[in-house]
Amino acid sequence: MMIKILKKLFGTKEETMAQVNYSEKDVSMMVETYTANPTRDTVEALAEKLGKNTRSVIAKLSREGVYKSQPRVTKAGEPVVLKGEFVERIEAVLGFSIPSISKATKADLSKLADHLEAQ
């Protein structure tokens, strides 16, 4: 009796199994296509071809162990550099640590690091 109630409430094992979003054929095609050209454009093309959104494709490629995240860039298209990296460069040239220097602006730290390294 209790089993009947539970089945009625939660369904059978077959009904509760996770839905398969990608066939094995789709997955192998995705992996092959992406590894040949690992770019955001490839991800977008795969998403369009499979009728999925790009986040879904990225998640699947990540689970398959082949997705490579794109490097972060600034609005100007330059690689993102952390303030800590500028501080390390400055301290390396000076030969000593200045803990409060990290409170300076990123632009000032960049100028100072470039100036010290140029000398």
Rosetta blueprint (number, residue, H / E / L):
1 M L
2 M H
3 I H
4 K H
5 I H
6 L H
7 K H
8 K H
9 L H
10 F H
11 G L
12 T L
13 K H
14 E H
15 E H
16 T H
17 M L
18 A L
19 Q L
20 V L
21 N L
22 Y L
23 S L
24 E H
25 K H
26 D H
27 V H
28 S H
29 M H
30 M H
31 V H
32 E H
33 T H
34 Y H
35 T H
36 A H
37 N L
38 P L
39 T L
40 R H
41 D H
42 T H
43 V H
44 E H
45 A H
46 L H
47 A H
48 E H
49 K H
50 L H
51 G L
52 K L
53 N L
54 T H
55 R H
56 S H
57 V H
58 I H
59 A H
60 K H
61 L H
62 S H
63 R H
64 E L
65 G L
66 V L
67 Y L
68 K L
69 S L
70 Q L
71 P L
72 R L
73 V E
74 T L
75 K L
76 A L
77 G L
78 E L
79 P E
80 V L
81 V L
82 L L
83 K H
84 G H
85 E H
86 F H
87 V H
88 E H
89 R H
90 I H
91 E H
92 A H
93 V H
94 L H
95 G L
96 F L
97 S L
98 I L
99 P H
100 S H
101 I H
102 S H
103 K H
104 A L
105 T L
106 K H
107 A H
108 D H
109 L H
110 S H
111 K H
112 L H
113 A H
114 D H
115 H H
116 L H
117 E H
118 A H
119 Q L
